[in-house]
Amino acid sequence: MRNFAQENWNRKKMPNIVFTAVFLSIFLPINLMAMEGEKAIYMINDQPYEGYYISPGSEAPLVLLIHDWDGLTNYEVERANMLAEMGYAVFAADLFGAGVRPTEVKDKRQHTGELYKDRKKMRALMNEALATASSKGANTGNAVAMGYCFGGAAVLELARSGADLKGFATFHGGLKTPNGQDYSKTKGQILVMHGSADTAITMDQFAALTNELEAAGVKHEMVTYGGAPHAFTVFGSERYREDADIKSWNLFTSFLKSTLQ
């Protein structure tokens, strides 16, 4: 079986090829694996959002991918392409708006903070992304959602909303449940992959979520990676941890195989 996380680690070490290269646009059609990705425009309250969609075929199971706090960037596109090469359709959603890709911490906090305060809008954005994927021929009846960091918190929000998906997976995502919410409506199983050295999202929060899921009777698997800090899967960053990235990616792909038809 091919190890896509390891292959991408090997590519990461090659100078200026994948992870330090600047794409002309992440939304231009790219042909990395005998298939093309494309931009996907959808509107909410007259505001345009630009997602990314790639699919090996109409019958392919779907992965809804939610970005971290810097918006939909080359990182999510690369992950989407990795999944497409494995036979999955991927819709990488945009929760910030077309062209909104914050680079300063204060701007990242602003955009994520606005959605944390407006959970109704956060859910609407993800549901519209699913609807757009469906309009492009994606099989939303055989789908899971996954997300990174902020995207992981958003995926758990989608799970609590009762979204009719088969699974929800988070990589170093936010784990706190907002006041007044619970997992009583959750339909799919949950996979949480967390770094035990994460100082932004503590092990106390990890344990609290475990208790919540047990109490709600939600099927789940929660795994920690020793020494892995927050954002341990982000290629090329100082927080990247190869071992935790490879292990979590392999666990996630096993989760996809067991969850999707």
Buried (B, 14 or more C-beta within 10 A) or exposed (E): EEEBBBEBBEEBEEEEEBBEEEEEEBBEEBEBBEBBBBBBEBEBEEEEBBBBBBBBEEEBBBBBBBBBBBBBBBBBBBBBBBBBBBBBBBBBBBBBBBEBBBEEEEBBEEBBEEBBEEBEBBBBBBBBBBEBBBEBBBBBEBBBBBBBBBBBBBBBBBBBBBBEBBBBBBBBBBBBBEEEBEBEEBBBBBBBBBBBBBEEBBBEBBEBBBEBBEEBEBEBBBBBBEEBBBBBBBBEEEBBBBBBBBBBBBBBBEBBEEBBE
